[in-house]
Amino acid sequence: MRPLRDITRSLNMIKQLANTFSKVGLNAFFFLMIGAIFLAWLYPTVGIAESAFHLPAIAGFGVSVIFFFYGAKLSPESLLHGLSKWRLHLVVQLSTFVLFPLTILAARLVFPNYFATNLGLGIFYLAALPSTVSSSVVMVSIARGNIAAAIFNASVSSILGIFITPLLMSGILEKSQPDFDITHTILLLCLQVLLPVILGLLLHRKLGPWVSVYKNTLRNFDQLIILLIVYTSFCESFSDNQFQSFSIAEIFKLAVMMLIFFLVVFALMNQISLWLGFKREERITVIFCGSKKSLVQGAVMGKVLFPDQAVLGVVLLPLMLYHALQLMAGSTIAKAMGKIKDEGEKMMEKEKVV
C-alpha cells in the first residue's frame, strides 16, 4: 500500500506544480517547446532538410492546413459587425505594426552592434509580427475587457500581418540576405497563408460548426506544427553551429530585454488609451491586444521569410522568450485587473443593499 500512496502523493505534487505554472502562463505547450529545442540539440541531423524524414517539408504543409482552418472559423458577419469600434481597432493595429517597430528602431540607434546580429534581426522580426489571437482574447476575458473587440482585432491583425510583416522586414532582410526577394516572398505567403485563409473563409458556413466542435483537436494540431517548426529550425541552427558562441548569461540578458520591451509597450498603450478617453473595457482590449505578438505566425511566416533554416532558429529565440514572458506577465496583470473589477462590483452591491 505504501508504494501506491507514494505514487499518489507524487502525482498530486506534479498536478499542484502544473497548476502553479499554469497560473503564471507556463502551460504544457511552453515546456514541450523547451523539450523540442533540447531534442534538436541532442539529435540535430533528424530534423534538417537533408534528413530522410523530410520533417521541414511536413511542417511547411502543416502551415497551410493551420491557416485553412483559421479561415474556416472566421465569421465574416462578426468581422463586419466589429467595425463600429474603429478608433479602438486603429489604436491596436498602430501599436502592433507601428509602435513596436519604432520602439525597436529607437533601441537599434542606441545599440547598433547588438542589432547587427541575427538576434537583433530576430528582435525586429518580433516587432513586425501581428498580434496573437488566443492568449489576447483569454487575457481580455480574465481582465473583464471587451471580448468581441479583442476577437476582431486579433483576427484582423493576423490577416494584415501576411502583407505588413514582410514589407516591414524587407529593408532589413535585403541588407542581411542579398538574395532576398520581397515579391517572391509575398507570393509564397499568398500561396501558403493567404490562399488557405480565403478558402477556409469561403467554406465557413459549411465547416464553421465542425471547426467549433473540434477546436481543441485543431489547437493541438496547431501546436504540433509549431513544435515541428521549432524543432527543425533549431536542428538546422545546431547543425550549423549558430549557437556556439551563445552563453547562458546572454540568453538571460535577452529575456530581461524582452520583458522590459513588453512592459514598455504595455505602459504606453495604457497611457494612450487614457489620453483618448477609452472606457475601462476598451482600454483593457487595447493594452492586451496591442502588446501581444504571435508565436504561431512568427514560426510559420519565418519558414518563408528566412529560407536559411539555420538562421531561423536564432531569429525565433527572441520571439519564444517574448511569448513566454507575455504569458507570465500578461496573465498576472489580467488576473489582478479582473480581481479589482470583481471587488468593485461587490462594493457597489453592498452599497445598494445598505
N, C-alpha and C positions, 0 to 999 in steps of 0.2 A: 504493500500500500504506500510505503514511503516514497519509492521511485515515482509513483503516479502523482502523489502530492507535489513532489519537486517539479515534475513536468508541468503540472497545472499552475504552480506558482511562477515558473519561468515564463509560461505563455501569458499569464496575466501581466507580468512585468513588461514583456515585449509589447503587449496591447496598450498598456499605460504610456510607454515610451513613444509608441506610434501616435497616440492621441496628442501627446505633448508636442511632438514635432509638427503634427497636422495643424495645431492651433497657431503656430507661428509661420505656417505656409510651407513647411517642408513635408510634402506628401511622398508617396511611393515613387512617383514618376521622377522626382528630383534625385532620389537615391539610385534609381535604375540608370539615370543619365550619368551619374558618377561611376556606376558599375560598367557602363558601356565604354567610358574613357579608360578605365582600368583594364578592361578586356582588350581594348585596342593597343594598350601598352604591352600587354602580355603576348598577344597574337596579331601583330600588325599586318602580316602577309595575307591573312584570311580576308580582310576587307578591302584590299587595294584593287584597282581596276584590272590588273593582270591576273587576279585570282580566278580559279576555276568556278567559284561560287557565283560570280557576277553580281555581288551584292550592291555595288553602286548603281547598276542598271535597274535592279529591282526597286531600289529607293527612288530612282527617277520616275518609274512607272507609278509608284505609290503616291508621288506628289500630285499627279493629275487626278488620281482617284479621290484624294483628300479634297481637292478644290471642286470636283464634280459634286460631291455630297454637301460641300459647303454651300454651293449654289442652290442645291435642291432644298435645303432647309430655309433659305431666304424667302421671305414673303414680300412680293412687290407691293402689295397693299399697305403693309406696315411701314415699308420704307417711304412710300408717298405720304402716309399719314404723319410720319415723323418730321417732315419738312417744316412744320409750323414753328418749331423751336430753332429757327435759322441762326439767331445770334449765338445761342449756346453751341450749336454744331460748328459754326465758323471758328469760335474760340478754340474748341477742342482740336479741330483739324489744323489750325495755325500753330497750335502748340506742338502737335505731332510732327508736322513737316517743315516748320519754320523755326520755332523757338529752340527745339532740340538741336538741329544742325548749327544754328547761330551760336548757341552756348558752347558747342564743341569747337567751332571755328575760333571763338574767342580764346578758349583754352589752348588751341593749337598755336596761336600767336605767342602765348606765354611759354609753352613747352614745345618748340618746333622739332627738336631732336627726337623726343618721345613719339610724336605723332608721325614721324617719318618711317616708323617701323610697321610691321604687319599688325601688331597690337593696336597701334594708332589707327590703322586702316579699319580694324575691327570696331573701334570705338565710334568712328564716324559712320560706319555701316549701321551700328546700333541706333545712332541718332536719326538715320534716314528711313528707318523701318516704320511700318504702320503700327497702330495700337493693337493690343491683344483683345480677343473677344471674351472668352470665358471668365478669366480672372477679373477683368474690368467690371463685368456685369455682376459677378458674385460679390465683389467688394462694395460696389454701389448699393447692392441689396442689403448687405450687412450694415452699412453706414446709414441706411434708410434714405437713399437718394432717389432720383428719378430713373427707374429701371428701363422704361421704354426709350428714353433719350440715350441711355447707355448702350442699349442694343443697337439702336440706329447708328450712333457714332462709331461703334466698333465695327459694324458691318460695312459702312461707307469707307472707313479708314482702310480696311482690308482690300477693297476694290481699288481705291485711289493709289494705294501703295504699289500696285502692279505697274503703274506708269511713273509715279513720282519718285519712288526709291531708286530705280535705275538712272533716272535723269539727275538726281542729286549725287549719285555715285559716279556718274560718267566722267566728270572733270578730274577727280582723284584717280580713278581707275585708268584713264588714258595716260596719266603720268607714271603710275606704278606698273601698269601692264601695257606695253607698247602695242600688243596685238588686240587690245580691247576694242570692240566694235559695238557702239550703242544701238545702231539699227538692228544688227543681228541679235543682240541681247533682248531688245524689246520684242522682236519677232518670236524668239524662243519662249519668252514669258507669256506672250499671247497664246501660243500653241499649247504650252504646258500648264498654264494657270488660267488665263482669261477665258479661253475657249471652253474648258471644262466647267468653269463657273457659269457661263452663259447657257450651256447645255443643261446644267443642273437647274438653273433658274427657270428655263422654259418647261422643264418637267416637274416643277414644284408642285403643281396641283395633283399629279399622279403619285409622286414619290414623297411629298411632304409628310403625309401621315405615317408612312413606313419609316422614314428617317426619324421621326419623333419617337416611334415605338422602340427603335433600335439605336437610340442616341448614345447609350452607354457603350455598346459594341463598337460603334463608329468612332467614339472618342478613344477607345482602346486601340483601334486600328491607327488613328492619327498619331498616337503616342508611340506606337510600334515603328511607324515610318520615321518619326523624328529620331528615335533611338538608333535606327539603322543609319540615318544620315550622319548623326553624331559619331557613331562607331566607325563608319567608312572614312569620314573626313579625318578623324584622329588617327586611323590606321595609316593613311597617306602621310600625315604630318610626322608621325613617329618613324615611319619608314624613311622619310626624307630628312630626319634629324632636325626638324623645325623647332623642337622644344629643348634641344641640347643645352642651350645657354640660359634656360629659364631656371630660376630658383624659387623656393617656397616664399621667400621674402618679397619677390617681385609679384607673384600671384596675389599675395595678401595685400600688397600696395595697390594692385589693380582693383581688388574687391573693395577696399576703402574708397578708392576713387569713384567706383560705380555707385556706392551707397551715397556719397556726397552729391553726385550727379543727380540721383533720384530725388533726394531731399531738396535740392536747389530748385529743380523744375516743379516739384510738388508745392513748395512755398510760393514760387512765382505764380503758379496757376491759381492758388488760393487768393493771393493778393489781387490779381487781375479780376477774378470773379467778384471780389468785394468792391473794387472800383466800378465795375459795370452794374453793380446793384442786383446781382443774381440772388434768388431765393436760396434758402439752405439746401433744398433738394437738388436744385440746378447746380449749385456750387460744388456739391459732392460729386455729381456726374462729371463736371469739368475737371476737377483735380485728380480723380481716379482714372478716367479715360484718357486725359491729356498727359499723364505721367507714365503710362504703361508702354511697353514695347513687346512685340510678338515674337516669341521664340519659334513658333510654328512657321510663320512666313520668313523669318530670318534664316531658318535652316533650309527651307525648300527653295527660296529665291536665291540663296547662296550657291546652290548647285548650278544655277545658270550664270549668275554674275561672276563666279570665281571658278573657271574651268580647271584651274590647278587645285585639285582637292587637298594637296599638302598645305597650301596657303589657307584654304577654307577652315581647316581645323584650328589654326591660330586665330583667324578672324572671328570664329564663333565663340572663343573663350570669353571676351568681354560681355557678349550677349547672354551667355549662360550664367555668368556671375550676376549680371543685372537682373535676369529673370528670377533667380533665387532670392536676391535681396529685395526686389519689388514685391515678391510674395510675402516675405517675412515682415518687412517694414509696413507694407500696404495693409496686410491683414490685421496687424497690431493697431494701426491708426483707425482702420474701418471699425473694428470692434469697440474701440474707445468712443468713437463718434456715435455709433449705434447705442451704446450704453448711456451716453449723455442725453440722447433723444428719448430713450425709454424712461429715464429718471425724470426728465422734464414733463413728459406726458402723465406720469404718476403724480407729480406735484400738482398739475393742473386738475386732475381728477379729485384729489384730496381737497383742493380749494373749492371745487364745485359742491362737494358734499358738505363742507363747513358752511 
